[in-house]
């Protein structure tokens, strides 16, 4: 682990350390105060909301229980049962239907909360379309009202809020349906429509802007006020106790924030009242308290940072002076003086710097002497560069002497060596055209043929469009020499084949021989402790010029001998670097 005192500047380290420390303390204070105050607010809010919901639940349950009792007494009315029993003639049915309609109408007029009553029966009587009392065919029960599916499992059920037509237009209602049974025979269904606005006003109470919802014993939404549908769907996943009232903290998501859910479930009631309050609305005062603490904390942080900055600069001032003196130091010039009144660690540091400067002056004088010696050595090296040209001229003179003496073979060898030497010099260039490289290798192979006679055979297969490309000079000669000297060792014959192929992004050079093979060559070199320098030199030059993208590969041929594959870039001109 990296030591921060070794990595960061002292001034920055002091400043950041104090800032982080004070920041963590401030955050801890703000978070603690917010948690304590918000928990107290949530507890008080949930207590008062729960008491209010219990009062509202009592009042609403009383009204809705009255409707259930009215529906029960209506379903047992003798006049209604005789009407539905269908044991009388048509005239008698009409008379009983009028009596039943009048009875239901009196209920509607006498109880303001009732909007109307529907009766589902066989062979219904047609009435006015928007009348408060309606007769419907029992076959329409499954198609006309969403609550009909609950009557399959129970003898009575409440619906959610929906609208029905009336003389004044569509009216939102809650409906309670009850089956009419006589001697275990299903006769029909009576449905009492309750005005939803009456129940909504009870649910709203004296509160303004509340989000409340009323559900039945199955958790089905009956009525709601405010905007809380998505929050209520989230609360459905919460573990609300069904036998008593309570509250739950509902976690939000990316679109809906946290909320406080307070619910009221009376033991003798089928209704559950739920109120959702945004969490940020409850904790607004806690947030305000946290903001005040933050403001005070920020002021304290600023004061502390100013003090920290002053102290850190007192520490870093002598260090900056030393760095400035080191940056402007020059040998023999006018250098910056460091103060001598520091008696602490900085004083020791300044004294050591002065002693170091004295040693640098001595070292500089020594380097000057060594530079003069090196300069003389370079002049001598430049003078030595004349020797290769002298050697080339001497080969030319020896060639003429061999011609005059009649030694044609020796003359040819000297001529070929002169050509090889000329190409090897190449005016100091590191890259030469492939045509010149092939000329160099042909000269070498011809010299070897003069030594081997007819025992050495070679072939060069290079396309014309490759001749003008550039490669590092003396790339082929070490491999061909390795084949002849080591691959054909102790043999009277040998064959070398050189081939070049222009690939998509590179130049492929293949050198094949039918010698003793790569493994045997390596073993012979190991026994004699010789060889390998030329090939290593080519590898290192290619890696130095082109890194490791290109290179050399050597491996055994299946038919015997060694294959060398060299991969180089396609250079239409020599590199500048």
Buried (B, 14 or more C-beta within 10 A) or exposed (E): EEEEEEEBEEBEBBBBBBBEEBEEEBEEBBEEBBEEBBEEBBEEBBEEBBEBBBEBBBBBBEBBBBBBEBBEEBBEBEBBBBBBBEEEEEEEBEBBBEBBBEBBBEBBEEBEBBBBBBBBBEEBBEBEEEBBBBBBEBEEBEEEBEBBEBBEEEBBBBBBBBEBEBEEEEBBBBBBBBBBBBEEEEBBBBBBBBBBBBBBEBBBBEBEEBBBBBBBEEEBBBBBBBEBEEBBEBBEEEEBEEEEBBBBEBEBEEEBBBBBBBBBBBEEBBBBBBBBBBBEEBBEEBEEBBEEBBEEBEEEBEEBBEEBBEBBBEEBEBBEBBEEBEEEBEEEEEEEEBEEEBEEEBBEBBEEBEEEBEEEEEEEEEEEEEEEEEEEEEEEEEEEEEEEEEEBEEBBEBBEEBBEEEBEEBBBBBBBBBBBBBBBEBEEEEBBBBBBBBBBBBBBBBBBBBEBEEBBBBEBEBEEEBBEBBBBBBBBBBBBBBBBBBBBEEEEEBBBBBBBEEEEEBBEBBBBBBBBBBEBBBEBBEEEEEBBEBBEEBBEBBBEBBEEEBBBEBEEBEEEBBBBBBBBBEBEEEEEE
